[in-house]
Amino acid sequence: MKAIEEGLLPPVVIRGEPAPSMRLFERMEHYNVPGVSVAVINGGELEEEKGYGVRYSKGDLPIVSDTLFQAASISKPFTAIAALRLVQEGMLDLDRDVNEVLQSWKVPESVLTMEERVTLRRLLSHTAGLSVHGFAGYPVGEDIPTLLEILSGRLPANSESIRVELVPGSRFQYSGGGYVVLQQLLIDVTSKAFPNLMDELVLRPLGLRNSNFYQPLPSEQANRAAVGHNREGEPIIGGWHLYPELAAAGLWTTSTDLALFTIEVIQSIAGQSNKVLSGEMIQEMLTPLSGDEIWGFGMGFLHAGSGSAAHILMGGSNEGYRCKLVAFLENGLGAVVMTNGESGEDLCDEILRGIARLYRWPALQPVEKTIADIDPSILNSLAGDYVLADYPDFPIQISALGSRLILHTPVDGQKRGLYPESEFHFFSTVSTREYSFIRDAQGIVRTLEASGGGGQTLIARKVN
């Protein structure tokens, strides 16, 4: 852990230069994240877990092994395993129309469902074509909608109704709404409250004593919870938001319990443990049903890489919390990082890259780039003011400094160095975005394109 604490890494490093010194507490301060919990998996076993910082920015209670965090979308793989256990027990069918099983509510029929139906397999893999990407939660003290009000988009629900937007099975479309349909489905088929059902099907069999799906938390557990914080590091009013969308975002847990859950998946696929699902069922769960050779979604997890670099991962993003889980199934490597800060996503990535380098993971280590030797006159020709095509009120200023460019966005005050890979192609060490300066027929630079990095391609027009 000492090596991890002093070895956080950016997404890109410069070949031939030492990796920058990035220390955990300094990066926590940089991102306004008060608390972090890290668990490392090595050889299919929990190697170590440690907490850093505090549960509440205006107090001194430390993050410890049983401190609870909101797991957000990492709730979904738990829900997927519960559903697949019911499939395994013959109570559900992966490919049956869910409207034949749903009792309290039905997926609205439309022309899109005339030939293809919404099935459990499609709900689990985000290929059912359903709406509502995610949920904002409800501040403590506000009216909390019922599950039926959420499904129908009726007040006090703060999300739209859940409906079919694409032909089911036609393509991937991430839908937290689909997991709310799944929540109602599991309740209808078992006649049990969802938190009790999850405890019975998943949490208790795996010995996850510090995990639950209660929203709101019982007082004893609330006293152990890390308070969520916004991007400025200020506590969320009431401590956190409530998420009645339990199947999609309602799990409270610890990094240790998430690691133990991940280890069960690793051991199940290797035939070493099958406390909840059989080897055949876990294999079916982890088989990508959408995507390509780079990534794909199975039933609950995102898959990335191939061969020895193949891994599963899942991230969580609730109000005031960010977390990530990664596991390499072939060699039993992985880690979990949980934070109680809205800006914790990049911090999670920096920690995971440090772990990847330390444990020689076959993927997720920083990308190495080589700086090209560019004539300063070319750098000067690229400098100037740019305006984003889709966001005209978001100017970009490019200036030349030595052998690199500086990209400055005055709206948010951010500055980053851009290093040349070639005369008109640049990279940054703080993201995997690539920056290309596009010339017209006369060779004059007219636009800047920023692509990759997990975001949309942005195009900026040079104005002077």
Secondary structure, 3 states (H helix, E strand, C coil): CHHHHCCCCCCEEECCCCCCCCCHHHHHHHHCCCEEEEEEEECCEEEEEEEEEECCCCCCCECCCCCEEECHHHHHHHHHHHHHHHHHCCCCCCCCEHHHCCCCCCCCCCHHHCCCCCEHHHHHCCCCCECCCCCCCEECCCCCCCHHHHHHCCCCCCCCCCCECCCCCCCCCCCHHHHHHHHHHHHHHHCCCHHHHHHHHHHCCCCCCCCECCCCCCHHHHCCECCCECCCCCECCCCCEECCCHHHHCCEECHHHHHHHHHHHHHHHCCCCCCCCCHHHHHHHHCCCEECCCEEECCCCEEECCHHHCEEEEEEEECCEEEEEEEECCCCEEEEEEECCCCHHHHHHHHHHHHHHHCCCCCCCCEEECCCCCCHHHHHHHCEEEEECCCCCCEEEEEEECCEEEEEECCCCEEEEEEEEECCEEECCCCCCEEEEEECCCCCEEEEEEECCCCCCEEEEECC
